Amino acid sequence: MPHLKRVGLIGCGAIGTYIATLLKDKFKKQARLAFVCDIQTEKARALGRVVSLKTLVAKSDFIIEAAHADVVSTLVPLALKKNKSILVMSVGGLLNVTHLAALLAKSKGTVYIPSGAIAGIDALCAAMQDGLQSVTLTTRKPVQGLQGAPILKEKGIDLASIKSETVLFEGTAREAVKAFPQNVNVAAVLSLATLGPEHVRVKVITSPEFKKNSHEIMAEGKCGKIRTLVENEPSETNPKTSALAQYSVAATLEKIFSKIKIGT
Ligand SMILES: NC(=O)c1ccc[n+]([C@@H]2O[C@H](COP(=O)([O-])OP(=O)(O)OC[C@H]3O[C@@H](n4cnc5c(N)ncnc54)[C@H](O)[C@@H]3O)[C@@H](O)[C@H]2O)c1
């Protein structure tokens, strides 16, 4: 992508800060971080030139979202209407973008969705060519990584009272994203890549014994069975975020810039 020059970054937390470093070092020949935006202005100021969301979209050649699912439903339509390409990390928010297919059809922009903290999206996309009958995700998270999830308040669950392995949730990917908007972006990624948010099944389990975020995918289709398991180390700056999710942004940017593209 030779025209990729000015990058606009929304969200200057763990992933955003990592992206800023990537743009300064690894991808300095292809892109530069031109504009940043964050509801916590001081965080944005630490990374670059702070502008409003609207200005960022208007002036950037490529936009990266690493903020919050809430911002995605306004940001993605805004970017696509301006024919801008956008990489989205808060993928759960994409499930709330109405008429996404129509917006994409009219736009010259592209939406990039990194695999995030899961493995197997390459094989699942290939398997989808001949149809998949079932796709399930089992996510295991340490208790402290689930703090603030809306489902806890809704169901009156006190995380401190959990003393053994507990299934907190079972349902569709769409329901999972609503219940854990900051924890199961991977369910959204998986559902968009395969059977859709109403048909991918998700289970969320926690335990005081769990020290890492793990994601296990099981899928079955005409081409066979696919099973993947990732036991993630947390990001150094945000225990809710897996280090692999950060690296998946680096790998996606590498694929965009590279002349050799590996994987489906
Ligand atoms: N796709 C995946 O696999 C995956 C994995 C991990 C995290 N994520 C998602 O990526 C996003 C960033 O993760 P992180 O670990 O960097 O989080 P973080 O909390 O470290 O940083 C998020 C930053 O975004 C800012 N922010 C929040 N709402 C905003 C808004 N409306 N407008 C502008 N800025 C806003 C916050 O102030 C914060 O600085 C989160 O939504 C997270 O759920 C996705």
The ligand as an SDF file (V2000), in Angstrom:
LIG
                    3D

 44 48  0  0  0  0  0  0  0  0999 V2000
   -9.4410   -8.0510   18.9900 N   0  0  0  0  0  0  0  0  0  0  0  0
   -8.8480   -8.5410   20.0690 C   0  0  0  0  0  0  0  0  0  0  0  0
   -8.4800   -9.7090   20.1530 O   0  0  0  0  0  0  0  0  0  0  0  0
   -8.5980   -7.6300   21.2440 C   0  0  0  0  0  0  0  0  0  0  0  0
   -7.7080   -8.0330   22.2390 C   0  0  0  0  0  0  0  0  0  0  0  0
   -7.4640   -7.1580   23.2800 C   0  0  0  0  0  0  0  0  0  0  0  0
   -8.1160   -5.9570   23.3580 C   0  0  0  0  0  0  0  0  0  0  0  0
   -9.0020   -5.6080   22.3920 N   0  0  0  0  0  0  0  0  0  0  0  0
   -9.7310   -4.3340   22.4490 C   0  0  0  0  0  0  0  0  0  0  0  0
   -8.8850   -3.2930   21.9740 O   0  0  0  0  0  0  0  0  0  0  0  0
   -9.2170   -2.0750   22.6440 C   0  0  0  0  0  0  0  0  0  0  0  0
   -7.9530   -1.4640   23.2440 C   0  0  0  0  0  0  0  0  0  0  0  0
   -7.3850   -2.3560   24.1750 O   0  0  0  0  0  0  0  0  0  0  0  0
   -6.2610   -1.8430   25.1950 P   0  0  0  0  0  0  0  0  0  0  0  0
   -5.7460   -3.0390   25.8970 O   0  0  0  0  0  0  0  0  0  0  0  0
   -5.3180   -0.9420   24.5100 O   0  0  0  0  0  0  0  0  0  0  0  0
   -7.1720   -1.0230   26.2190 O   0  0  0  0  0  0  0  0  0  0  0  0
   -6.6990    0.1550   27.2200 P   0  0  0  0  0  0  0  0  0  0  0  0
   -7.7740    0.2720   28.2310 O   0  0  0  0  0  0  0  0  0  0  0  0
   -5.3000   -0.0630   27.6620 O   0  0  0  0  0  0  0  0  0  0  0  0
   -6.7280    1.4650   26.2870 O   0  0  0  0  0  0  0  0  0  0  0  0
   -7.9120    1.9630   25.6990 C   0  0  0  0  0  0  0  0  0  0  0  0
   -7.7250    3.4620   25.4960 C   0  0  0  0  0  0  0  0  0  0  0  0
   -8.8450    3.9430   24.7410 O   0  0  0  0  0  0  0  0  0  0  0  0
   -9.3370    5.1370   25.3650 C   0  0  0  0  0  0  0  0  0  0  0  0
  -10.7560    5.2680   25.0460 N   0  0  0  0  0  0  0  0  0  0  0  0
  -11.8070    4.6100   25.5970 C   0  0  0  0  0  0  0  0  0  0  0  0
  -12.9600    5.0040   25.0280 N   0  0  0  0  0  0  0  0  0  0  0  0
  -12.6280    5.9240   24.0800 C   0  0  0  0  0  0  0  0  0  0  0  0
  -13.3840    6.6950   23.1610 C   0  0  0  0  0  0  0  0  0  0  0  0
  -14.7110    6.6000   23.1040 N   0  0  0  0  0  0  0  0  0  0  0  0
  -12.7230    7.5450   22.3260 N   0  0  0  0  0  0  0  0  0  0  0  0
  -11.3660    7.6680   22.3910 C   0  0  0  0  0  0  0  0  0  0  0  0
  -10.6040    6.9630   23.2680 N   0  0  0  0  0  0  0  0  0  0  0  0
  -11.2220    6.0920   24.0870 C   0  0  0  0  0  0  0  0  0  0  0  0
   -9.0480    4.9790   26.8450 C   0  0  0  0  0  0  0  0  0  0  0  0
   -8.9780    6.2210   27.4790 O   0  0  0  0  0  0  0  0  0  0  0  0
   -7.7030    4.2510   26.8210 C   0  0  0  0  0  0  0  0  0  0  0  0
   -6.6140    5.1370   26.8170 O   0  0  0  0  0  0  0  0  0  0  0  0
  -10.2750   -2.4260   23.6990 C   0  0  0  0  0  0  0  0  0  0  0  0
  -11.5670   -2.1420   23.2070 O   0  0  0  0  0  0  0  0  0  0  0  0
  -10.1030   -3.9220   23.8700 C   0  0  0  0  0  0  0  0  0  0  0  0
  -11.2970   -4.5520   24.2920 O   0  0  0  0  0  0  0  0  0  0  0  0
   -9.2290   -6.4100   21.3320 C   0  0  0  0  0  0  0  0  0  0  0  0
  1  2  1  0
  2  3  2  0
  2  4  1  0
  4  5  1  0
  4 44  2  0
  5  6  2  0
  6  7  1  0
  7  8  2  0
  8  9  1  0
  8 44  1  0
  9 10  1  0
  9 42  1  0
 10 11  1  0
 11 12  1  0
 11 40  1  0
 12 13  1  0
 13 14  1  0
 14 15  2  0
 14 16  1  0
 14 17  1  0
 17 18  1  0
 18 19  2  0
 18 20  1  0
 18 21  1  0
 21 22  1  0
 22 23  1  0
 23 24  1  0
 23 38  1  0
 24 25  1  0
 25 26  1  0
 25 36  1  0
 26 27  1  0
 26 35  1  0
 27 28  2  0
 28 29  1  0
 29 30  1  0
 29 35  2  0
 30 31  1  0
 30 32  2  0
 32 33  1  0
 33 34  2  0
 34 35  1  0
 36 37  1  0
 36 38  1  0
 38 39  1  0
 40 41  1  0
 40 42  1  0
 42 43  1  0
M  CHG  2   8   1  16  -1
M  END
$$$$
